[in-house]
Amino acid sequence: MKKILFVLTALLMTLQALAITANDLVSHLKDSIAPDGRTAVWDVKVAQQGKNVSLSGTVTTQAQADAIVMMLKRHKFDIIKNSLTVLEKSQPANKQWGLVCVSVASLRTQGKHSAEMATQLVMGSPVHVLETSGDWLRVQGPDDYISYIPVSSVKLMGETQLNTWKQARRFIVTVYDTRLVEAPGSDETVSDLVLGDLLELVNEQGDWVLLTTPDGRKGWVEKSSVEEFATWAQQEFDVTKIEKTARRMMGSGYLWGGTSTKVTDCSGMTKVSYFSNAIILQRDASQQTLTGLKIDTSKGWSNLQAGDLLFFGNAKTGRVTHVGLYLRDGNYIHCSGRVKINSLDPNNATYLYSPLSASRIAGMVGTTGIVAVKNHPWYF
Protein backbone atom coordinates (compact mmCIF):
# COMPACT_ATOMS: atom_id res chain seq x y z
CA MET A 1 0.00 0.00 0.00
CA LYS A 2 2.89 2.40 0.74
CA LYS A 3 4.21 1.89 -2.79
CA ILE A 4 0.78 2.57 -4.29
CA LEU A 5 0.42 5.77 -2.22
CA PHE A 6 3.83 6.98 -3.39
CA VAL A 7 2.94 6.37 -7.04
CA LEU A 8 -0.47 7.97 -6.52
CA THR A 9 1.03 11.13 -5.00
CA ALA A 10 3.50 11.51 -7.87
CA LEU A 11 0.79 10.96 -10.44
CA LEU A 12 -1.51 13.48 -8.79
CA MET A 13 1.20 16.15 -8.93
CA THR A 14 1.62 15.50 -12.65
CA LEU A 15 -2.10 15.56 -13.47
CA GLN A 16 -3.48 18.16 -11.09
CA ALA A 17 -3.03 21.07 -13.48
CA LEU A 18 -4.66 19.26 -16.41
CA ALA A 19 -8.30 19.17 -17.42
CA ILE A 20 -8.71 15.43 -17.45
CA THR A 21 -11.66 13.04 -17.40
CA ALA A 22 -12.30 10.51 -14.67
CA ASN A 23 -11.70 7.71 -17.15
CA ASP A 24 -8.33 9.22 -18.09
CA LEU A 25 -7.37 9.38 -14.42
CA VAL A 26 -8.23 5.73 -13.88
CA SER A 27 -6.36 4.76 -17.04
CA HIS A 28 -3.24 6.64 -15.93
CA LEU A 29 -3.47 5.00 -12.53
CA LYS A 30 -3.68 1.54 -14.08
CA ASP A 31 -0.51 2.22 -16.08
CA SER A 32 1.23 3.16 -12.82
CA ILE A 33 0.12 0.49 -10.35
CA ALA A 34 -1.30 -2.40 -12.42
CA PRO A 35 0.39 -2.35 -15.84
CA ASP A 36 0.81 -6.13 -16.23
CA GLY A 37 -2.36 -8.15 -16.75
CA ARG A 38 -0.47 -11.31 -15.78
CA THR A 39 -0.08 -10.11 -12.20
CA ALA A 40 -3.08 -7.82 -11.71
CA VAL A 41 -6.74 -7.88 -12.69
CA TRP A 42 -7.97 -4.39 -13.62
CA ASP A 43 -11.25 -4.23 -15.49
CA VAL A 44 -12.62 -0.87 -14.30
CA LYS A 45 -15.53 0.90 -15.98
CA VAL A 46 -16.11 4.59 -15.35
CA ALA A 47 -19.40 6.40 -16.06
CA GLN A 48 -19.16 10.18 -15.76
CA GLN A 49 -21.73 12.99 -15.84
CA GLY A 50 -20.09 16.29 -15.04
CA LYS A 51 -18.25 15.74 -11.75
CA ASN A 52 -20.43 12.75 -10.82
CA VAL A 53 -18.80 9.36 -11.32
CA SER A 54 -19.98 5.76 -11.05
CA LEU A 55 -17.50 2.90 -10.79
CA SER A 56 -17.99 -0.76 -11.70
CA GLY A 57 -15.84 -3.69 -12.70
CA THR A 58 -13.06 -5.62 -11.02
CA VAL A 59 -9.65 -5.06 -9.43
CA THR A 60 -7.35 -7.47 -7.64
CA THR A 61 -6.71 -5.73 -4.31
CA GLN A 62 -8.37 -3.37 -1.87
CA ALA A 63 -5.32 -1.12 -2.17
CA GLN A 64 -6.03 -0.69 -5.89
CA ALA A 65 -9.71 0.10 -5.24
CA ASP A 66 -8.75 2.64 -2.56
CA ALA A 67 -6.24 4.28 -4.90
CA ILE A 68 -8.95 4.79 -7.54
CA VAL A 69 -11.26 6.46 -5.05
CA MET A 70 -8.48 8.63 -3.64
CA MET A 71 -7.39 9.75 -7.10
CA LEU A 72 -10.90 10.75 -8.15
CA LYS A 73 -11.71 12.56 -4.90
CA ARG A 74 -8.52 14.59 -5.05
CA HIS A 75 -9.62 15.76 -8.47
CA LYS A 76 -12.96 16.83 -6.97
CA PHE A 77 -15.02 14.08 -8.53
CA ASP A 78 -18.06 12.93 -6.57
CA ILE A 79 -18.35 9.14 -6.55
CA ILE A 80 -22.09 8.58 -6.45
CA LYS A 81 -21.87 4.81 -6.94
CA ASN A 82 -19.00 2.42 -6.30
CA SER A 83 -19.69 -1.14 -7.44
CA LEU A 84 -16.09 -2.27 -7.76
CA THR A 85 -15.47 -5.93 -7.00
CA VAL A 86 -12.23 -6.58 -5.09
CA LEU A 87 -11.16 -10.11 -5.98
CA GLU A 88 -8.94 -10.67 -2.95
CA LYS A 89 -12.03 -10.23 -0.75
CA SER A 90 -14.61 -11.87 -3.00
CA GLN A 91 -14.29 -15.42 -1.64
CA PRO A 92 -15.69 -16.84 1.62
CA ALA A 93 -13.25 -16.33 4.49
CA ASN A 94 -12.55 -20.06 4.75
CA LYS A 95 -11.70 -20.34 1.03
CA GLN A 96 -9.55 -17.28 0.36
CA TRP A 97 -6.32 -19.29 0.41
CA GLY A 98 -5.16 -22.68 -0.75
CA LEU A 99 -2.23 -25.07 -0.99
CA VAL A 100 -1.47 -27.05 -4.13
CA CYS A 101 -2.03 -30.71 -3.21
CA VAL A 102 -0.64 -32.57 -6.26
CA SER A 103 3.05 -32.93 -7.08
CA VAL A 104 2.73 -30.58 -10.07
CA ALA A 105 -0.42 -28.63 -10.93
CA SER A 106 -0.91 -27.18 -14.41
CA LEU A 107 -2.58 -23.76 -14.47
CA ARG A 108 -4.42 -22.32 -17.48
CA THR A 109 -5.15 -18.91 -18.97
CA GLN A 110 -8.88 -19.68 -18.64
CA GLY A 111 -10.92 -21.99 -16.47
CA LYS A 112 -10.98 -24.97 -18.84
CA HIS A 113 -8.61 -27.78 -19.72
CA SER A 114 -8.58 -26.81 -23.39
CA ALA A 115 -7.17 -23.36 -22.58
CA GLU A 116 -3.49 -22.52 -23.04
CA MET A 117 -1.26 -23.57 -20.16
CA ALA A 118 0.08 -20.53 -18.33
CA THR A 119 2.31 -21.97 -15.62
CA GLN A 120 2.75 -24.76 -13.09
CA LEU A 121 2.89 -24.83 -9.30
CA VAL A 122 4.32 -27.62 -7.18
CA MET A 123 2.80 -29.27 -4.11
CA GLY A 124 2.60 -27.02 -1.07
CA SER A 125 2.73 -23.80 -3.06
CA PRO A 126 0.39 -21.29 -1.37
CA VAL A 127 -2.14 -19.54 -3.60
CA HIS A 128 -4.46 -16.61 -3.01
CA VAL A 129 -7.91 -17.49 -4.35
CA LEU A 130 -9.47 -14.65 -6.33
CA GLU A 131 -12.47 -16.25 -7.97
CA THR A 132 -14.40 -19.51 -8.22
CA SER A 133 -15.89 -20.62 -11.51
CA GLY A 134 -17.36 -24.11 -11.47
CA ASP A 135 -14.54 -26.62 -11.14
CA TRP A 136 -11.86 -23.94 -11.51
CA LEU A 137 -10.25 -21.37 -9.27
CA ARG A 138 -8.66 -18.14 -10.41
CA VAL A 139 -5.60 -17.81 -8.20
CA GLN A 140 -2.49 -15.72 -7.67
CA GLY A 141 0.74 -17.60 -6.98
CA PRO A 142 3.74 -16.60 -4.85
CA ASP A 143 5.29 -14.90 -7.90
CA ASP A 144 2.05 -12.81 -8.29
CA TYR A 145 1.16 -14.63 -11.53
CA ILE A 146 -2.62 -14.99 -12.02
CA SER A 147 -4.10 -18.04 -13.73
CA TYR A 148 -6.68 -20.82 -13.34
CA ILE A 149 -6.24 -24.10 -11.47
CA PRO A 150 -8.64 -27.04 -11.08
CA VAL A 151 -10.37 -27.09 -7.68
CA SER A 152 -9.23 -30.71 -7.32
CA SER A 153 -5.58 -29.59 -7.28
CA VAL A 154 -5.99 -27.27 -4.27
CA LYS A 155 -6.68 -27.68 -0.56
CA LEU A 156 -8.80 -24.61 0.26
CA MET A 157 -8.43 -22.86 3.60
CA GLY A 158 -8.81 -19.60 5.47
CA GLU A 159 -6.11 -17.28 6.76
CA THR A 160 -6.10 -18.96 10.19
CA GLN A 161 -5.40 -22.36 8.64
CA LEU A 162 -2.71 -20.85 6.42
CA ASN A 163 -1.00 -19.30 9.45
CA THR A 164 -1.10 -22.67 11.23
CA TRP A 165 0.56 -24.25 8.19
CA LYS A 166 3.24 -21.54 8.17
CA GLN A 167 4.09 -22.43 11.78
CA ALA A 168 4.18 -26.18 11.14
CA ARG A 169 7.36 -28.20 10.74
CA ARG A 170 7.63 -28.74 7.00
CA PHE A 171 10.01 -30.56 4.68
CA ILE A 172 10.84 -29.67 1.06
CA VAL A 173 11.90 -32.09 -1.65
CA THR A 174 15.47 -31.29 -2.72
CA VAL A 175 16.06 -34.03 -5.30
CA TYR A 176 14.95 -34.02 -8.92
CA ASP A 177 12.14 -36.51 -8.25
CA THR A 178 11.17 -39.18 -5.73
CA ARG A 179 8.08 -40.87 -4.28
CA LEU A 180 5.95 -40.74 -1.16
CA VAL A 181 5.32 -44.40 -0.25
CA GLU A 182 3.04 -46.34 2.08
CA ALA A 183 5.84 -47.59 4.36
CA PRO A 184 9.65 -47.28 4.55
CA GLY A 185 11.06 -49.26 1.65
CA SER A 186 7.59 -49.96 0.23
CA ASP A 187 6.82 -49.90 -3.48
CA GLU A 188 3.23 -48.71 -2.89
CA THR A 189 3.09 -45.08 -4.01
CA VAL A 190 1.03 -42.42 -2.24
CA SER A 191 2.22 -39.65 -4.57
CA ASP A 192 5.03 -38.84 -6.90
CA LEU A 193 7.20 -35.93 -5.73
CA VAL A 194 9.38 -33.41 -7.55
CA LEU A 195 11.93 -30.77 -6.61
CA GLY A 196 10.28 -28.05 -4.52
CA ASP A 197 7.28 -30.04 -3.24
CA LEU A 198 6.47 -28.99 0.32
CA LEU A 199 4.86 -31.29 2.91
CA GLU A 200 4.24 -31.30 6.67
CA LEU A 201 6.12 -33.57 9.05
CA VAL A 202 4.18 -36.27 10.93
CA ASN A 203 6.95 -38.51 12.30
CA GLU A 204 10.53 -39.66 11.84
CA GLN A 205 11.93 -43.20 11.79
CA GLY A 206 15.60 -43.79 11.14
CA ASP A 207 16.46 -42.71 7.60
CA TRP A 208 12.81 -42.02 6.77
CA VAL A 209 10.28 -39.29 7.51
CA LEU A 210 6.51 -39.60 7.52
CA LEU A 211 4.98 -36.61 5.73
CA THR A 212 1.49 -35.47 4.88
CA THR A 213 0.32 -33.75 1.71
CA PRO A 214 -1.84 -30.62 2.00
CA ASP A 215 -4.96 -32.74 1.39
CA GLY A 216 -4.07 -35.17 4.20
CA ARG A 217 -2.46 -38.14 2.42
CA LYS A 218 0.37 -39.61 4.49
CA GLY A 219 3.46 -41.41 3.28
CA TRP A 220 7.15 -41.98 3.84
CA VAL A 221 10.17 -40.59 2.01
CA GLU A 222 13.89 -41.00 2.61
CA LYS A 223 15.49 -38.18 4.60
CA SER A 224 18.20 -37.85 1.96
CA SER A 225 15.53 -36.63 -0.50
CA VAL A 226 14.19 -33.79 1.65
CA GLU A 227 15.33 -30.99 3.92
CA GLU A 228 13.62 -29.14 6.73
CA PHE A 229 11.98 -26.16 5.05
CA ALA A 230 12.98 -23.57 7.66
CA THR A 231 16.64 -24.56 7.26
CA TRP A 232 16.47 -24.82 3.47
CA ALA A 233 14.99 -21.31 3.20
CA GLN A 234 17.99 -19.79 5.01
CA GLN A 235 20.56 -20.92 2.43
CA GLU A 236 22.97 -18.39 0.97
CA PHE A 237 23.15 -17.53 -2.73
CA ASP A 238 24.78 -20.51 -4.43
CA VAL A 239 25.24 -20.36 -8.18
CA THR A 240 26.65 -23.90 -8.13
CA LYS A 241 23.30 -25.24 -6.91
CA ILE A 242 21.42 -23.15 -9.49
CA GLU A 243 23.60 -24.48 -12.30
CA LYS A 244 23.38 -28.06 -11.01
CA THR A 245 19.59 -27.91 -11.11
CA ALA A 246 19.59 -26.54 -14.65
CA ARG A 247 22.03 -29.22 -15.82
CA ARG A 248 19.92 -31.92 -14.17
CA MET A 249 17.12 -30.97 -16.58
CA MET A 250 19.36 -31.46 -19.64
CA GLY A 251 17.57 -33.20 -22.48
CA SER A 252 14.05 -32.80 -21.10
CA GLY A 253 11.54 -31.50 -23.61
CA TYR A 254 9.98 -28.08 -23.98
CA LEU A 255 6.40 -27.46 -22.88
CA TRP A 256 4.78 -24.02 -23.02
CA GLY A 257 3.89 -23.14 -19.42
CA GLY A 258 6.07 -25.88 -17.91
CA THR A 259 7.54 -24.78 -14.57
CA SER A 260 8.73 -27.95 -12.87
CA THR A 261 11.39 -30.60 -13.18
CA LYS A 262 8.84 -32.73 -15.05
CA VAL A 263 8.98 -30.40 -18.04
CA THR A 264 9.65 -26.70 -18.60
CA ASP A 265 9.60 -23.81 -20.99
CA CYS A 266 12.52 -21.37 -21.14
CA SER A 267 11.56 -19.10 -18.23
CA GLY A 268 10.28 -22.12 -16.32
CA MET A 269 13.78 -23.58 -16.44
CA THR A 270 15.41 -20.44 -15.01
CA LYS A 271 12.65 -20.15 -12.42
CA VAL A 272 13.01 -23.77 -11.24
CA SER A 273 16.80 -23.46 -11.15
CA TYR A 274 16.67 -20.39 -8.93
CA PHE A 275 13.93 -21.81 -6.72
CA SER A 276 16.28 -24.67 -5.82
CA ASN A 277 18.33 -21.90 -4.17
CA ALA A 278 15.22 -20.56 -2.38
CA ILE A 279 14.78 -17.61 -4.76
CA ILE A 280 11.49 -16.79 -6.49
CA LEU A 281 11.82 -15.22 -9.96
CA GLN A 282 9.03 -13.74 -12.05
CA ARG A 283 7.20 -16.18 -14.30
CA ASP A 284 7.84 -15.07 -17.89
CA ALA A 285 11.01 -14.05 -19.74
CA SER A 286 9.53 -10.62 -20.51
CA GLN A 287 8.99 -10.15 -16.75
CA GLN A 288 12.36 -11.52 -15.71
CA THR A 289 14.14 -9.11 -18.03
CA LEU A 290 12.77 -6.18 -16.00
CA THR A 291 14.46 -7.45 -12.83
CA GLY A 292 18.01 -7.68 -11.56
CA LEU A 293 21.09 -5.65 -12.47
CA LYS A 294 21.57 -5.00 -16.18
CA ILE A 295 24.95 -6.17 -17.48
CA ASP A 296 26.70 -4.61 -20.47
CA THR A 297 26.97 -7.20 -23.25
CA SER A 298 28.08 -4.80 -26.00
CA LYS A 299 31.57 -6.34 -25.93
CA GLY A 300 30.46 -9.94 -25.79
CA TRP A 301 30.35 -12.09 -22.69
CA SER A 302 33.41 -10.71 -20.86
CA ASN A 303 31.24 -9.00 -18.21
CA LEU A 304 29.00 -12.00 -17.59
CA GLN A 305 29.09 -14.25 -14.54
CA ALA A 306 27.70 -17.74 -14.05
CA GLY A 307 24.03 -17.46 -13.10
CA ASP A 308 23.30 -14.32 -15.09
CA LEU A 309 20.11 -14.42 -17.13
CA LEU A 310 20.40 -13.89 -20.90
CA PHE A 311 17.42 -12.49 -22.78
CA PHE A 312 16.74 -13.06 -26.47
CA GLY A 313 14.13 -11.79 -28.91
CA ASN A 314 13.51 -9.28 -31.66
CA ALA A 315 16.49 -6.96 -32.05
CA LYS A 316 14.42 -4.37 -33.93
CA THR A 317 11.57 -4.07 -31.44
CA GLY A 318 13.46 -5.13 -28.31
CA ARG A 319 10.68 -7.59 -27.49
CA VAL A 320 11.99 -10.39 -25.25
CA THR A 321 10.70 -13.88 -26.06
CA HIS A 322 13.34 -16.21 -24.60
CA VAL A 323 15.68 -16.55 -21.62
CA GLY A 324 18.68 -18.68 -20.76
CA LEU A 325 21.13 -19.12 -17.89
CA TYR A 326 24.76 -18.16 -18.47
CA LEU A 327 27.35 -20.76 -17.49
CA ARG A 328 30.88 -19.65 -18.39
CA ASP A 329 33.28 -19.36 -21.36
CA GLY A 330 30.49 -18.04 -23.58
CA ASN A 331 28.17 -20.99 -22.95
CA TYR A 332 24.60 -20.87 -21.67
CA ILE A 333 21.91 -23.42 -20.84
CA HIS A 334 18.32 -22.91 -21.94
CA CYS A 335 15.17 -24.71 -22.97
CA SER A 336 14.56 -24.40 -26.69
CA GLY A 337 13.03 -27.59 -28.05
CA ARG A 338 14.78 -29.27 -25.12
CA VAL A 339 17.08 -28.19 -22.32
CA LYS A 340 20.52 -27.87 -23.88
CA ILE A 341 23.75 -25.87 -23.89
CA ASN A 342 24.66 -23.46 -26.66
CA SER A 343 27.39 -20.90 -27.29
CA LEU A 344 27.28 -17.12 -27.65
CA ASP A 345 30.26 -17.34 -30.04
CA PRO A 346 29.09 -17.05 -33.68
CA ASN A 347 32.15 -19.04 -34.71
CA ASN A 348 31.26 -21.95 -32.46
CA ALA A 349 29.37 -24.88 -33.97
CA THR A 350 26.84 -24.69 -31.11
CA TYR A 351 26.07 -21.00 -31.60
CA LEU A 352 22.33 -20.34 -31.69
CA TYR A 353 21.30 -16.83 -30.59
CA SER A 354 22.80 -13.50 -29.59
CA PRO A 355 21.21 -11.92 -26.50
CA LEU A 356 19.39 -8.60 -26.41
CA SER A 357 20.38 -8.06 -22.79
CA ALA A 358 21.54 -9.74 -19.60
CA SER A 359 20.58 -9.39 -15.94
CA ARG A 360 22.41 -10.37 -12.78
CA ILE A 361 20.42 -11.92 -9.95
CA ALA A 362 23.37 -12.31 -7.58
CA GLY A 363 23.36 -9.43 -5.10
CA MET A 364 19.88 -8.37 -6.18
CA VAL A 365 17.71 -10.69 -4.09
CA GLY A 366 15.12 -8.55 -2.36
CA THR A 367 14.77 -6.07 -5.21
CA THR A 368 11.66 -5.86 -7.40
CA GLY A 369 10.67 -9.24 -8.81
CA ILE A 370 13.38 -11.26 -7.00
CA VAL A 371 12.13 -12.63 -3.68
CA ALA A 372 13.84 -14.84 -1.12
CA VAL A 373 11.46 -17.58 0.03
CA LYS A 374 12.40 -16.84 3.65
CA ASN A 375 11.03 -13.31 3.23
CA HIS A 376 7.82 -14.24 1.43
CA PRO A 377 4.85 -13.72 3.77
CA TRP A 378 2.89 -16.58 2.23
CA TYR A 379 5.51 -19.11 3.37
CA PHE A 380 6.59 -17.74 6.77
N, C-alpha and C positions, 0 to 999 in steps of 0.2 A: 504493500500500500504506500510506503514512503516513496518508492521509486515512481509510482503512478502520480503521486502528488507533486513530485519534483517536475516531471514531464508536463503535467497539467499547468503548473505555474508558469513555466517557460513558454508554453503554447499560448496561454492567456495574454502574456505580455506582447507576444508577436501579433495576435489577432485583435487586441482590444481597440485599436484605432481604425479597424476596417469595418465597413458595412457588410456584414456577412450573415447568411441565413443559418437557421438552426441546423439544417441538414448539412451545410458546409462545415459547421463546427464539429458535428458528430463524425463526419468523414475525416476531418483533420485529426481528431482524437484517435480514431481507429488506426490511422497511419502511424501514430506515435506510440500507442500502448498495446495494440493487437494487430500488428501488420502481417503476421504469418497465420494463415488459416489452418495450418497443421498443428498449431499449439494453442489456438484460441478460436472460440466460436463467437462471431460478431455478426449478427443478422438483425440490425436495428433499423426500424422504420420510423420516420419522423413526419408528422403532419403538422403544418404550421398555418395559422391564420393571424396575421399581424404579429404580436408578441406572445400569442397563445400557442402552446406546443403540446401535442400528444405523442407519447412514446409507446411503441410496441415492438415485439420481436424478442430476440434471444441474445444473451451474452454468457460468457463462461463464469465470471466471478462477480461477487458483490462489489468488490473494489472497482471493477469496470463500470458497473451500473451507477455507483456513487459518483464516479468521475464524470459521467455523462450529465448527471443532474447538476453537479457543481459547475461544470463548464457553462451550461445553459443559464443557470441562475446568475452567474457572474456577468453574463451578457444581457441581463435584465429580461430574460424570457420567463414567462409564467407557465409552468408545467401544470396543465389542467387535468391531464390524465397520464398515468405512468403504468403501463401494462407489461413492462419488461419482465421476461422470464430469466431468472438467474439459475443456470444449470447446476452449479455446485450445491444449490439448496433445493433443487426440484425433487429429489428422491426422499423416500421415508428415512427417518433418522437411523433406522437399523439396517439400511441398505445403501448408505452413501459411500461405503468403502468396500473393497474386496481384495482377496488374495488369489492369484492364479493357482489353480489346483491340479493342473496337468504339467508334465515335464516341459513341454513347449506348447504354447497356445499361439495360433495364427489369428491375427487381427485384420479386419477388412476395412475398406474405405466406405462401405455401406453395410447395413445390417442384413446381409445375405451371403451365403456361401459362394455364389457365383460372382460376387464383387471382387475387384482387384485386391490382392493382399497388400496391406500397408506396412506391417511390421510383425514381430513376434515378441512374446514375453515369456520368461521361464517361470517355473514353479516358485511360488513364494513372493513373486513380484507384487507389490501393493499397487492398487489402481483406485483412482477416484471416480466413482460412478456419476455420470452426468445425465444419463437418460436411459430409460428402458423402452424397448420396442419389440414386443413379442418375445422371441427366444434370444434376443440380442441386447447387449448393453453397449451404450456409447461411453467410453471410458478415457481417462487421461492417465498415462503411465508416468513413471518416475522421471522420464526425460521430457515431460510435458506434452508428448505426442498424443494426439486425439484420434481414436479409431474405434472400431466395433469388434466386440468379442462375444462368442456364444455364452449364454448364461451358464451352460453346463461346464464351462472352463473356469468358473470363478466361485469362490466361497464368499458370499456376501456377508457384510457385518457393519456395525455402527462404529463410531469413533471410540467408544469405550472398549469394545473388543479389539480394535486395532491397537490401542494403547497397551492392552494386556499382551498382545502378540509382540509388540516392540520390547516389552520387558522380559519376555520369555528367553530361555536358553535355546539358541538356535544353531544349526550347523549348515554350512554351505558346501555344495559339491565343488571340489577343486580339480577333479580329473575330467578328461574329455567326455567320457560317458561311463555309466555304471548302472547297477540295478538295486532297487529296494526289494528284498526277498523276505519270504515268510519266516525263516529262521536262519541263524548263522550257518553259512555253508549250504543252504537250501538252493534248489534250482527253481522253486516256485516264485514267480515274479509278482510283486505287488504293483510296482511301477518302474518304468525305465527312468533314468536320471541323466541329466546332462550338466555340463559346466555351468555354475551359477544358480542351480536349483537350491532353494532355501526351505528347510524343514525344522520342526521343533523337536527337541530332545525329549525322549520318554525314559530311557534307561541306558546303561552301559554294561557290557559284558566282555571282558577281555579285549580282544582286538576288534570288537564289533560295537556298534551303537544302534539302539532302537529309536527310530524316528517316526514322526507322524506328519502326513501331508496336511495341507490346510483344510481339506475336506474330511480329515479324521482317519484315513487309512494308515495303518501301522506296519512297519517292516524294518528289516535290519540291513545295515550297510557296513562295510569294513571302514575302520577309523582312518586308514590310509587314503581313503577316497574323499574325505570331508575334513573340514576345519571349523572350529568354533567361530561363529559369525562375528562376534564382538572382537575377537583377536584378529581375524582375517581383515576386517574393515580398517584396522589401525596400520596396515602395512605401508611402508614408504614407497615412493615412486621407484619402479623397477622395470626399466626398459627391456631387460633380459626376459622377464616373465611375459611381457607384452609380445615380444618377438616370438617366444616359444609357443605361445597360444596361437599366433597367426600361422606359424610353420606347421603346427599340429593339424591345421585345417587344409594343408596342401593337397591338391587334387580333388577336393570335394566340389561338387557342381554349384552353379549359380542358380539362385532362385530369387526373383523379384520379391522383396519384402522379407527375405530370410534374415533372421537376427539371432541365430543360435548355432551351436556346434553341429547341429544336424545338417544345416544348409544355410548359406548366406547370400546376400547380395554384396556389393562393394562396401557400402557404408556399414552394413551389418557386420562385416568382417572386422573393420577397424573398431567398431563399437564393442563387439565381443572380446576382442584382444585387450582393449583398455579396461573392460569390466573385470577381467581376470586380475587386474591390479587395483580393483576397488575404485575405479573411476568411471563415471557416467558421462558419455559423450552425447551430443545431439543425434537424432536419428538419421537424417539424410545428409548426403555429401554437400548439398547446397546450404545446409544449416551448419555443418561442421566447418565449412570454409570461413564462416563469419566468427569463429572462435579462435582462441590461442594467439600466439605471437607470430606475426607474419615474418617470413624469412626471405631474404633476397636471393632469388634464383637466376638473376640476369647473367651470372657468370658460371652457370652450371650448378653442380651439386656440392661445390667446395664448402658452402656454408651450412649444409644440412647435417643433422645428427640422427642417429638411429632413433626411431620412434616418431619422427616428424611425419605429419600427414601431407601427402601430395595430392593436389587437386587438378583434374583434367576436364576439358570441355571444349567449347567453341572459342577459338582465339579471337574471332572478330567481335562477338557479342560479350565475351567474358562469362558466359553462362556455364556454371559448373555442373557436370553430369556424372563424374566418376571420382573416386578417391582411392588412394593406396597408402601403404605404410612403408616409409623409407627404412632400408636396412643399413647398408654401408657400401662404399666403393661404387656408387652409382646404381646400385640395385634396389629394387623395391618389390614388395609382395602385395598382391591385390587379387580381387575376385573379378575376373572378366572371362566368362565362359566356365572357368573353374578357378580355384585359388592357385596361383602360380607366381613365379618370380620373373621379372623382366628388368631390362636395363634402361637407364636414361641416356646411354651413349648411342647416338645414331649409327656409329660404326660397329656396334656390337650386334651379333646375330640375333640376340634376344630383345633388341630395342623394339618398343611398341608405341609409346606415347611420350610427348613432352608436356610437362606440367604447366598449368596457367599460374599456379601459386603454390606456396607451402606454408604450413602453420606448425608451430612448436607447442606441444602440450606440456612438456616438462617445464616446471616452474610456473605454470599458469593455472594449476588446479585451484579452484575457488573463484576464478573469473567467470564472466558470463558464458553459460553453455558448457562448462566443464566442472562437474560436481563430484566431490569425494563422497562415497557412500556413507562414511561415518558422519558426515555433516548434513545428510539428507533427512529432513524431518519425517518422512514417511517410513524410514527404516529404524530410526532411533529417537 
